[in-house]
Amino acid sequence: MEWKTELAELVKTDGNAPTSRLRFDEPMDKHVFFGIGGLAAAYFEVSTVHELAAIAKLKKSWNLPVATIGRGSNLLVSDNGYRGIVLRLVKEFDQLEFDGECVSVGGGVSLPRLSKVSARQGLSGIEFALGIPGSVGGALIMNAGAWGSSFGDVVERVRVMTDKGEVIEISHDKARFAYRRSGLRNYFSVTGAVLRLTPGDAKIITDRMNELYNKKISTQPFAEENAGCIFKNPPNDSAGRLIDACGLKGHRIGGAEVSKIHGNFILNIDNATAEDVLSLVQHIQACVKRTTGVALQIEVKMLGFEDE
Ligand SMILES: Cc1cc2nc3c(=O)[nH]c(=O)nc-3n(C[C@H](O)[C@H](O)[C@H](O)COP(=O)(O)OP(=O)(O)OC[C@H]3O[C@@H](n4cnc5c(N)ncnc54)[C@H](O)[C@@H]3O)c2cc1C
């Protein structure tokens, strides 16, 4: 049996016909904010821990590449696509449950939803995330953050699935959160977390959340397709400032353009390819290095490139 047949069977045996949740040769451009990317050999919206464990086993037995993605808001997919299975966590992974100051949240929950619901509950700590269009899983992997706060700051425990298909909980310290990264990439998938928030006044928290959101949308591009900040900020500096200082705002290669609003964003303004984006990335890195001596590191994650 081929792995695709086994995958389709696996969905069927769970009582669901392999319809819309499982697709073969799926265009990835419609699953990522950049609107760029070739075909994934398979795309599967995973509903249960049981299904996810079965995919972990499938990966092992067929030696297949498998990647869990979130909302695709920090992802550049190759023009050649991805030769394995792309997973997105839905249903069982898209739930949150409050218990006093703690919230248990699934990896598929969107950050804006988490931010808004927490504020309504009178819980502070996650206000910064209303303007970050990712999922909890993506935020844990990336240690997403803004305005001096990072997701890892509020994490007490993380739930991950191992290569053997077992869900285990790991402590905050073991998750090794650092600036825009964590040690969670080594697990098969990140399925959720328990966050500890700080009680406060719901109105004050909501006002603060809205204030940060409005500040963000007035200084960063939200209308065009992009993947957030393309480079990490170097220590004690800002990548956007360096790119601006090199006169690169508005610079264009193919359909990709450096935002005129914020230099650290690359926009897909006219059917850009991943090649266009990477050429622009290299051009920016070379100019910034030549002019300022700083080597900018890419923040956006890559999928389907040979040297991943
Ligand atoms: C307009 C805009 C503004 C943004 N602003 C910010 C900002 O202020 N601060 C900030 O930090 N980021 C920002 N981002 C980037 C992005 O939203 C964050 O990095 C976010 O955390 C990514 O989440 P995601 O679910 O979209 O992850 P994806 O982009 O889907 O994936 C990112 C990486 O995480 C992996 N991954 C995702 N989910 C899982 C999972 N469950 N298990 C295992 N691996 C997983 C993927 O394989 C990939 O390697 C912005 C993006 C946009 C488009």
The ligand as an SDF file (V2000), in Angstrom:
LIG
                    3D

 53 58  0  0  0  0  0  0  0  0999 V2000
    0.6940   41.1270    9.6340 C   0  0  0  0  0  0  0  0  0  0  0  0
    1.5380   40.2730   10.5400 C   0  0  0  0  0  0  0  0  0  0  0  0
    1.9770   40.7810   11.7430 C   0  0  0  0  0  0  0  0  0  0  0  0
    2.7870   40.0050   12.5770 C   0  0  0  0  0  0  0  0  0  0  0  0
    3.2210   40.5290   13.7640 N   0  0  0  0  0  0  0  0  0  0  0  0
    3.9900   39.7930   14.5830 C   0  0  0  0  0  0  0  0  0  0  0  0
    4.4510   40.3120   15.8450 C   0  0  0  0  0  0  0  0  0  0  0  0
    4.1410   41.4360   16.2340 O   0  0  0  0  0  0  0  0  0  0  0  0
    5.2390   39.5240   16.6070 N   0  0  0  0  0  0  0  0  0  0  0  0
    5.6010   38.2670   16.2350 C   0  0  0  0  0  0  0  0  0  0  0  0
    6.3120   37.5980   16.9870 O   0  0  0  0  0  0  0  0  0  0  0  0
    5.1890   37.7510   15.0580 N   0  0  0  0  0  0  0  0  0  0  0  0
    4.3930   38.4690   14.2360 C   0  0  0  0  0  0  0  0  0  0  0  0
    3.9700   37.9420   13.0400 N   0  0  0  0  0  0  0  0  0  0  0  0
    4.4340   36.5890   12.6500 C   0  0  0  0  0  0  0  0  0  0  0  0
    3.5230   35.4360   13.0780 C   0  0  0  0  0  0  0  0  0  0  0  0
    2.1670   35.8570   13.2050 O   0  0  0  0  0  0  0  0  0  0  0  0
    3.9840   34.7840   14.3660 C   0  0  0  0  0  0  0  0  0  0  0  0
    5.3000   34.2770   14.2670 O   0  0  0  0  0  0  0  0  0  0  0  0
    3.0630   33.6140   14.7770 C   0  0  0  0  0  0  0  0  0  0  0  0
    3.4030   33.1470   16.0420 O   0  0  0  0  0  0  0  0  0  0  0  0
    3.1410   32.4450   13.7730 C   0  0  0  0  0  0  0  0  0  0  0  0
    2.0590   31.5920   14.0510 O   0  0  0  0  0  0  0  0  0  0  0  0
    1.4000   30.6970   12.9240 P   0  0  0  0  0  0  0  0  0  0  0  0
    0.3650   29.8810   13.5880 O   0  0  0  0  0  0  0  0  0  0  0  0
    0.9440   31.5230   11.7880 O   0  0  0  0  0  0  0  0  0  0  0  0
    2.6330   29.8080   12.5180 O   0  0  0  0  0  0  0  0  0  0  0  0
    3.0750   29.3660   11.0530 P   0  0  0  0  0  0  0  0  0  0  0  0
    3.5120   30.5630   10.2840 O   0  0  0  0  0  0  0  0  0  0  0  0
    2.0180   28.5240   10.4540 O   0  0  0  0  0  0  0  0  0  0  0  0
    4.3450   28.4810   11.3950 O   0  0  0  0  0  0  0  0  0  0  0  0
    5.5270   29.0370   11.9370 C   0  0  0  0  0  0  0  0  0  0  0  0
    6.4670   27.8920   12.3090 C   0  0  0  0  0  0  0  0  0  0  0  0
    5.9150   27.1700   13.4070 O   0  0  0  0  0  0  0  0  0  0  0  0
    5.6720   25.8060   13.0530 C   0  0  0  0  0  0  0  0  0  0  0  0
    4.4110   25.4240   13.7120 N   0  0  0  0  0  0  0  0  0  0  0  0
    3.2440   26.1050   13.7040 C   0  0  0  0  0  0  0  0  0  0  0  0
    2.3370   25.4890   14.4610 N   0  0  0  0  0  0  0  0  0  0  0  0
    2.9300   24.3760   14.9610 C   0  0  0  0  0  0  0  0  0  0  0  0
    2.5060   23.3200   15.8260 C   0  0  0  0  0  0  0  0  0  0  0  0
    1.2860   23.2690   16.3500 N   0  0  0  0  0  0  0  0  0  0  0  0
    3.3980   22.3310   16.0960 N   0  0  0  0  0  0  0  0  0  0  0  0
    4.6540   22.3570   15.5840 C   0  0  0  0  0  0  0  0  0  0  0  0
    5.1120   23.3230   14.7610 N   0  0  0  0  0  0  0  0  0  0  0  0
    4.2620   24.3230   14.4620 C   0  0  0  0  0  0  0  0  0  0  0  0
    5.5970   25.7810   11.5430 C   0  0  0  0  0  0  0  0  0  0  0  0
    5.9520   24.5260   10.9940 O   0  0  0  0  0  0  0  0  0  0  0  0
    6.6220   26.8670   11.1880 C   0  0  0  0  0  0  0  0  0  0  0  0
    7.9320   26.3680   11.2510 O   0  0  0  0  0  0  0  0  0  0  0  0
    3.1550   38.7020   12.1890 C   0  0  0  0  0  0  0  0  0  0  0  0
    2.6950   38.1850   10.9690 C   0  0  0  0  0  0  0  0  0  0  0  0
    1.8960   38.9570   10.1440 C   0  0  0  0  0  0  0  0  0  0  0  0
    1.4070   38.3860    8.8380 C   0  0  0  0  0  0  0  0  0  0  0  0
  1  2  1  0
  2  3  1  0
  2 52  2  0
  3  4  2  0
  4  5  1  0
  4 50  1  0
  5  6  2  0
  6  7  1  0
  6 13  1  0
  7  8  2  0
  7  9  1  0
  9 10  1  0
 10 11  2  0
 10 12  1  0
 12 13  2  0
 13 14  1  0
 14 15  1  0
 14 50  1  0
 15 16  1  0
 16 17  1  0
 16 18  1  0
 18 19  1  0
 18 20  1  0
 20 21  1  0
 20 22  1  0
 22 23  1  0
 23 24  1  0
 24 25  2  0
 24 26  1  0
 24 27  1  0
 27 28  1  0
 28 29  2  0
 28 30  1  0
 28 31  1  0
 31 32  1  0
 32 33  1  0
 33 34  1  0
 33 48  1  0
 34 35  1  0
 35 36  1  0
 35 46  1  0
 36 37  1  0
 36 45  1  0
 37 38  2  0
 38 39  1  0
 39 40  1  0
 39 45  2  0
 40 41  1  0
 40 42  2  0
 42 43  1  0
 43 44  2  0
 44 45  1  0
 46 47  1  0
 46 48  1  0
 48 49  1  0
 50 51  2  0
 51 52  1  0
 52 53  1  0
M  END
$$$$
